[in-house]
């Protein structure tokens, strides 16, 4: 076993840990495990990207609200996303109808 591990570039302890973890699994189970691990990594990256997007949007909203959003004719919803009043509509009406400033990218 020592020679095989050396050729593979792993320690015997690693081999026995892998054997203990994966020894009872068949090829289809190992393939499914690998697929789930890849999907999990993809989802983690997606969550990280969305969290970063949310953080950047919150910064923009914070800076916009500090600059005085009412002066530009806009308002902010309870959820923190900016909405703009169409011509002739009061701010309260726009908040109720929730008209977005721009379509989300995606």
Beta strands, then each sheet from edge to edge (+ up, - down):
strand 1: 74-76
strand 2: 82-84
sheet 1: 1+ 2-
end
